[in-house]
Amino acid sequence: MPHADQVRNHARWRPGWSPGRTSYAWLLPLGDQPALRELANQYQYALRDLPGFDPVPLEWMHILLQEVGFTDEVPQGRVNTLLDTVRTRLSSTASPRLTFQEGVVLPESLALPAEPRSDLSDLRSTLREATAEVIGESLLPEEPEQTDQHVSLAYSTAEGPAVFAKAVLEATESSPATVRVPAVSLVKLSRDHSSNEWETVDTVPFAA
């Protein structure tokens, strides 16, 4: 994944969002993965003196897979049906094994790309199809221009060239961190602060 040449402020409201509003979303929570935490900590330590970036607390590391809809618009009954539908879909899907290593500058963050990307794409397609089936196309958020294929290390707080961030990332020695994710989480996602935070509604395990 190539470095971005410029960064912009991550802290901006997306369409429909406002203070205190939450959205249901499917994500892979990764904050409890020891190998990934160690790798992220190495990069965040190297980035400690770099201005213009806020580190993401390790407990909030994740990959956002699919937004479902705002919690004030999705009926509770459909949420329960959605969980049952996804449990059925994932009952024969092996838990993804993802590898992270080299940090990269993205337009709004410094991140660790996940490999293989195809596993994330397949999982995202499964979740989007199940969500559309239950929630309905009219409530389903549009596909973003770029889907998350990474774990964010730090969010940009200003606009400017990415050359210094790129230099720090490339100078940081790192070893691959491979994780096996046991489940996806349906969460109530909040964007009131600089990094995404959430309350877990329920988890859906993958097959063994």
C-alpha positions in Angstrom: 0.0 0.0 0.0 1.6 3.3 -1.1 2.1 6.3 1.2 -0.2 9.3 0.8 1.7 12.5 -0.1 -0.6 14.8 2.0 -2.6 14.4 5.2 -5.8 16.1 6.3 -7.5 16.5 9.7 -9.4 13.3 10.7 -11.7 15.1 13.1 -14.6 16.1 11.0 -18.3 15.2 11.0 -19.4 12.7 8.3 -22.9 13.0 6.8 -25.7 12.4 9.3 -23.4 12.4 12.3 -23.8 14.8 15.2 -22.6 14.9 18.9 -24.1 12.0 20.9 -25.4 10.1 17.9 -24.4 6.5 17.5 -24.5 4.0 14.7 -24.6 0.2 14.6 -21.6 -1.2 12.9 -19.8 -4.5 12.3 -16.1 -4.5 13.2 -13.1 -6.7 14.1 -11.9 -5.7 17.6 -8.2 -6.1 17.8 -7.2 -4.3 21.0 -6.7 -7.6 22.9 -4.2 -9.1 20.4 -0.8 -9.2 22.2 1.4 -9.4 19.1 -0.4 -6.5 17.4 -0.3 -4.4 20.5 3.4 -4.9 20.7 3.9 -3.9 17.1 1.6 -0.9 17.4 3.4 0.2 20.6 6.7 0.2 18.7 5.4 2.5 16.0 3.6 4.8 18.5 6.8 5.1 20.5 8.7 6.1 17.4 6.0 8.6 16.6 5.9 10.2 20.0 7.7 13.4 19.0 6.0 13.8 15.6 3.5 16.8 15.7 0.1 16.7 14.0 -1.0 13.2 15.0 -2.9 11.7 17.9 -2.1 8.1 18.8 -5.0 5.7 18.9 -5.4 4.0 22.3 -4.4 0.4 21.9 -7.7 -0.9 23.4 -9.6 0.8 20.5 -7.7 -0.8 17.7 -10.1 -2.3 15.1 -11.0 -2.8 11.5 -14.4 -1.3 10.6 -16.1 -3.7 8.2 -19.7 -2.5 7.7 -21.8 0.3 9.1 -25.4 -0.8 9.6 -27.3 2.4 10.3 -27.9 4.9 13.0 -29.2 3.5 16.2 -32.2 5.9 16.2 -33.3 4.6 12.8 -32.8 0.8 13.0 -35.7 -1.0 14.9 -34.4 -3.2 17.8 -36.2 -6.2 16.3 -34.2 -6.0 13.2 -31.0 -5.9 15.2 -31.8 -9.3 16.8 -32.7 -10.8 13.4 -29.4 -9.4 11.9 -27.4 -11.1 14.6 -29.1 -14.4 13.9 -28.6 -14.0 10.2 -24.9 -13.3 10.5 -24.5 -16.2 12.9 -25.8 -18.5 10.2 -23.7 -17.0 7.5 -20.5 -17.2 9.6 -21.1 -20.7 11.0 -19.1 -22.2 8.1 -16.5 -19.4 7.8 -13.1 -19.9 9.2 -11.7 -17.2 11.5 -9.5 -14.8 9.5 -5.7 -15.0 10.0 -4.3 -11.5 9.4 -0.7 -10.2 9.3 0.4 -6.6 10.0 3.9 -5.2 9.6 4.9 -2.0 7.8 3.3 1.3 8.8 1.9 3.5 6.0 0.7 7.1 5.7 -3.0 7.4 4.7 -4.9 10.6 4.0 -6.2 10.9 7.6 -4.1 8.4 9.6 -1.0 6.4 10.1 -1.9 2.8 9.9 -0.9 -0.9 9.7 -2.3 -2.5 6.6 -3.8 -6.0 7.0 -2.9 -8.9 4.8 -4.5 -10.8 3.0 -6.9 -8.1 1.9 -9.0 -10.6 0.1 -10.1 -12.1 3.4 -11.4 -8.8 4.6 -13.1 -8.1 1.3 -14.9 -11.4 1.4 -16.0 -10.9 5.0 -17.2 -7.4 4.2 -19.3 -8.7 1.3 -20.9 -11.3 3.5 -21.8 -8.8 6.2 -23.1 -6.2 3.7 -25.3 -8.8 2.0 -26.7 -10.0 5.4 -27.2 -6.5 6.6 -29.0 -5.4 3.4 -31.3 -8.5 3.6 -32.4 -7.7 7.2 -32.2 -3.9 7.5 -33.2 -3.1 3.9 -31.4 -1.2 1.2 -33.0 2.1 2.1 -31.4 2.2 5.6 -28.0 0.6 4.6 -25.2 3.3 4.4 -23.6 3.7 1.0 -20.4 2.0 0.3 -17.5 4.3 1.2 -15.0 5.4 -1.4 -12.3 3.5 0.4 -13.0 0.6 2.8 -10.8 -0.1 5.9 -8.0 -2.5 5.2 -5.9 -1.5 8.1 -5.6 -0.7 11.8 -5.1 2.9 12.6 -2.0 3.9 14.8 -2.6 7.6 14.9 -5.1 10.1 13.4 -4.0 13.3 11.7 -4.9 16.5 13.5 -3.8 19.0 10.7 -3.3 19.4 7.0 0.1 19.2 5.4 2.8 17.1 3.7 3.3 13.6 4.8 7.1 13.5 4.3 8.1 13.5 8.0 5.5 10.9 9.0 6.7 8.7 6.1 10.3 9.0 7.2 9.5 8.0 10.8 7.5 5.0 9.7 10.1 3.8 7.3 12.9 4.2 9.9 11.0 2.0 12.5 12.2 -1.6 12.6 9.3 -4.0 12.8 8.6 -7.7 12.7 5.3 -9.2 11.3 2.4 -9.6 13.8 0.0 -12.3 12.8 -3.4 -12.6 14.6 -6.3 -14.9 14.4 -9.6 -13.1 15.0 -12.2 -15.4 16.7 -15.3 -13.3 16.1 -16.9 -10.1 14.7 -18.6 -7.6 16.9 -21.8 -5.7 16.3 -21.3 -2.4 18.2 -22.9 1.0 18.9 -20.2 3.2 17.3 -19.5 6.7 18.6 -17.5 9.4 16.8 -17.6 12.1 19.5 -13.9 11.9 20.2 -10.7 11.8 18.1 -10.9 8.0 17.7 -13.8 5.7 17.2 -15.2 4.3 20.4 -18.0 1.7 20.9 -20.2 -0.3 23.1 -20.4 -4.0 22.1 -24.0 -5.2 21.4 -23.0 -8.8 20.7 -20.3 -10.9 19.1 -20.6 -13.6 16.4 -18.0 -16.3 16.3 -16.4 -17.7 13.2 -16.2 -21.5 12.7 -13.2 -23.2 14.4 
